[in-house]
Amino acid sequence: QVQVVESGGGLAQAGGSLTLSCAASGNWFSISKMGWYRQAPGKQRELVATITSGRTTNYADSVKGRFTISRDNAKNTVYLQMNSLKPDDTAVYYCRLTNSMYDVWGQGTQVTVSS
């Protein structure tokens, strides 16, 4: 059974930084595409960033230049470094692991950015 668990959310001021982490269980991490998504109150869940097993990255236009996704296969962990945070970044952030066998979501971690 594969699980992913997010951590690192919290409260930040506008212009500040936070780093989210997502740890995956099992032996599938290195071959999996990992992604960060977010859902703000009253809005649909949206893609923030993804990173493939080959480390190709993709970002939503709204976070390009501010957020960086990275992965450490030795630690089965994917990170989201968030800089220059804005109040509009306030949301629950979810980690997702996908491969040919699994499509697994985490429980989410709250990020709140105050103005």
N, C-alpha and C positions, 0 to 999 in steps of 0.2 A: 504494500500500500504506500503510495507516494503522497506526501503532505508538504505544504509550504507554509511557513510562518513568518509574518512580517514583524518588524520592530523598528523603532527609531522615530516614530511620529511624535507630535507634540505641538507646542505653541511657539511661534516665532514672530518676530516683528517684520514688517515690510522691509525688504532690503537685506534681510538676514538669510541664514543658511540652515539646512537640515540635511541629514543623510539617513535614508531608509535602507534597511537590510531585509533580505528575504532568504531564509535558510530552508533548503529542501532535504527531505529524507530520501533514502533509497539510493540506487545506483544509476539513476537515469539522468542525473543533472547534466553531465558533460555533453550529452547528445541532444539536450532539450533546448528549445527556444524559450527564453524567459522574457516576461513582459511586466511592465507596471501600467496600471490603469487607475483611473480615479472617478469618483462619483460625488458630485456636490449635491446638496439638498435640492430636491425638485428637478434635478437634471439626470440625463441618462449617463450611464457609465461610458467613459471615453478612454481611448488609448493615450498613454503618456509617452512611453518609450519601449522599444523591444531590442533584444540582442540575441542573435542566433548562436548556434554552437560554434560557428566560425567567426564569431565576434563582429558580425555586421550589425550595425545599429540603425535604428529608425526612430525619429522623434516627431511628436506633434508640433505643428508650427508654433503653437502658443508657448512651447517650452524650449525651442531651439536656441542654443547659445546660453541658456541658463541652467539646464539640467544635463547631467551626464549619467548614463547607465553603464555599468561595468559588471564583470563577473569574475569570481575566483573559483575555478573548478576544484581546486584542492580543498576548499572549504564548503563546497556545495552551496555557495551564496552568491546572490546578485545584489547589487547596490544601486541606489539612485541618489546621486549627489544633487541637491537642489540649492542653487544660489539665486541671489536677487529675487527672493520670494515676493509675491504680490498677494494681496487679499483674495484675488480671483483664484489662487492656487489652493484655497481652503477646500478640503474634500476628504473623503475616506480614500486612501490609496490601497490598491489591491495588487498582489503579486500573482502572476499566472505562469504555470509551467505547461508546455505543450511538446509532445513528440508523437510518434506513431502509435503509442500505446495509451497515453494519458493526456488529459486536459484538466488540470487541477488549479483551483483558485484558493487563495488564502482567505482569512477572515477579515483582513483589512486593518489598517492603522490610520488613526485620525491625524490630519495635519491642519492646523488652524493658524492662519497668518493675520495678525492684527495690523491695522493701519496707523 
